[in-house]
Structure formats: C-alpha cells, structure tokens
Amino acid sequence: MLKIINTMIIILIMSTGLAIAQGCVGCQKCVENVEIVEMGKMTVVGLNTFASSDHNLFPQLWKRFMERCSEIKGIAKEKVMLGVSYAMQPMSEENKYTFFHLVGFIVNDTKNIPEGMTYKTIPKHKYARFQHKGKLDGLAKTYGCIYGEWLPTAPYEYDNEACELEWYDERFIPDSDESVMEIYLPIKDKL
C-alpha cells in the first residue's frame, strides 16, 4: 500500500486537478466502458476542502492527506483511495462552480477519526462508472467527454444531491499510459 501511496502523491501533485473540458475528439474511446452500477453505503475519512472550478486546490489537499493518511485506522479497503466531490453549486460565471472535496479512505467506522480530519457518509446510490486510462494529464479530456458528450445523450441526468467519486486502486500507476482510475458520476433517470 505504501508504494501506491508514495507514487500517487507524486502524480497528484503534478496533476491539474478537476477540469471540465468542452468535449473532445475521440470521446467514444473515453466513455466506451461506461457501466451503470449501484454503490452501497460507505464512509470515507480524510481531509476536506472547499473548492471552485477555477482554483486548483487538489494537489495541496492530496499532499496534506498523504502526509497524514497513516493516522487513519479501520480502513475497509487498503488499496483504495477516494476523491469525493459534493454540494456542487453553480457560480454566476458560465461553467464555474463551487463544491467540497474530500480525499480519504473507506473505513469500517468513525470511532477514531484523527484530529483535523473529517468523514463523509455516502449513501447507497446509482452511478455511471467510467474508466480513465492513461496519465492524469488527460483526465480533463475524459471529464469533457463525460459531461460534454455522454451525459447530454444518456437517459440519465446528473444528481446534484449525491457525491461524485474518483476511485484510485492498485491499477493506478502514476505517470503511466497503462494507469487506470475510475470516475463515478451520480445519476438519476431523466424525467
């Protein structure tokens, strides 16, 4: 696990964070493996920040988390780290928004939360699961395909009341074209 954690911090610090592009050429490749899944209830313990789409605070947040992640006890999935975005609110400018972002581990309980950390219980929910393959510098393109190409034509809409997840496990290899991470987009049926 330590090898994964050490390599994750390197690439996450270098990444540009969550950026929503305006679609891309070749989106079929980005979203070809989409699956509709239901995730059970889970609790994530870690560090939280309030962010906006025009300020990249993710590298600093991940760095702070990596320095303290060994303090978390009762980890349910040793080789999984999550980025959890929630409470997204549009700003006055087009395509700009604010949200909370938590990075952490899925835990069995919240009895021993380290000082300065917080937790978020994520209810059972339906998600569209996408795989981002390759380096993190292409993540904005993947998000652009999801939001700009897949979502407008899908029989679902984004569920603003739920959490959006980024799932990093042993398939995540920093700075590698073979790297895989998953994006869980919270969805509900279109009315």
N, C-alpha and C positions, 0 to 999 in steps of 0.2 A: 504494500500500500504506500509506503514512504516514497518508493521510486515514482509511482504515479503522481503523488502529491508534489514532489520536487519538480518533476517535469511539467506538471500542469501550471505551476506558478510562473515558470519562465514564459510559456506561450501566452498565458492570460494577461500578464503584464504587458506583453508586446501587442496584444490584440487591440483593435479599435473599439471594442465593445459592441453593444447592440445598435445597429444602424439599419434603417429601413430604406432599401433602395426602391426605385420606381420600376420594378420588373427587370427582366434580363433576357438575353438571348439564350436559348437552350434551357428554358425553365423545365421542360419535360424531364431532363436529367435530374434537376434539383428535387422534383416532387414525385418522381416515378414510384417510389416505395412508400407512399403515404398509406397509413393504416388508421382506421378508426378503432380506438381502444377505450376501455374504461379502466381508470386507475382507482385503486382503493384508497381509503383514507390513509394519510401518512402525516407524520410530524417531523419538521426539519428544524434543527438547532444550528445557529450560526450567527453571522454578522449581517446587519441590515443597514441600508442607506436609503435616503430619499433622492431620487434622480430625475433628470429630464433628458429627453431625447437629444438635446443639443449640448449636453455636457457629459463627457465620458468619465464616470467615476468607477467603472468596473475594475480596471487594473489595480487601483489603490485598494478597493474593497477586497479583491481576491488576495492581494499581497498581505493585508492585515489578517485575513482569515487563515491563510497558510501559516503565518507565524504563530497562530493560536489554536489551530484545529486539533492538536493533540490533547487539549484540555477537555474535549467533548467525550463523555462517557456514554455507554449504552448504545453504540452505533449499530443499527439494524442491518445495514448493507455496507460492509467495509470498503468495497471498491467503487462506491458510487458517491459522487458529489453533485449537488444540485444548485442551479441558479434559479431563483423563484421570483418572478415579477408579478406584482398585483396592485390593485387600486389604481389602474391606469386612468388618467383624466386628461382630456384634450386641453391644450393651451390655446390661446387666441390665434396664434400663427398656424397656418395650414401644415399638416403632417408633423406637428410638435406635440409632445405630451409629457406628463409627469407620472411617476409611479414609484413604488417602493421596490427594492431589490434585495433579496436575502440570499446569501451563499452559505451552504452548510451541508450537513449530513442528515440522513434519515435516521431517527432514533427510536428506541423502544418506549421511552417515557421521558418526562420532563422533570424528573426529581432533582437532577444535579446539573442545572444549566450554569455554565461558567459565568462569572461576573462580567458584565459588559456585553454579553451575548443575549440573544432573544430566540424565541421559537415561533413557528407558524404551523398551525394545524391545517392541512389541506384536505378538504372533504373529498369523498368519492365523486368522480366527475368523468364526463366523456371528453376525449381529446382526439385531435388529428395528430398522429405521430409521424414526424419527418426525420430522415437521416441527413445530416450534413456530413459529406465525405470530403476529406482533404484538410488543408490548413485553415486556421481560423481567419486568415485574411480574406477568405472567400465567404465568410459567414453572412456578411451584409447582402451578398448576392442571393444566398439561399433564402434569407428573410424576404428579400424583394420578390422572389418567385412565389413564396408562400402567400404574402399579403397582396401582391400585385397581379398574380396570375391564378393561383389555385383558389384562394378564398372567394374572389368575386364570382367564380363559376361553380363553386361547390354548393351542394344542397344544405349547407350549414352557414351559420354566422358566428362571428367571434363572440364569446361570452365574457363580457366585461366584469362580471361578478366573480369570476373564477381566476385561478392563478395560471400563468404561463410558465412552463418549465423548460430548463435546459438540463439535460442528463449527461453527465460525464462519467464513464466507467472505464474498464480496462482496455476498451477499444480505442480510447482517446490517446493519441500519440502526438505530443506537441511537435509542431513544425514538420509534420509528415503528410504526404499526399495520401497515405493509407489510413489516416486518422478518421474515426467515426464518433460523432456525438449525436444525441437526439434532441429534437425540439418537440415539445408537447403543447399544441395550440388548443386552448379551451374552446369548445364549440357547443352550439345548441342548434336544433333544427330551425331552418328558416320558417317564418310564419307565412 
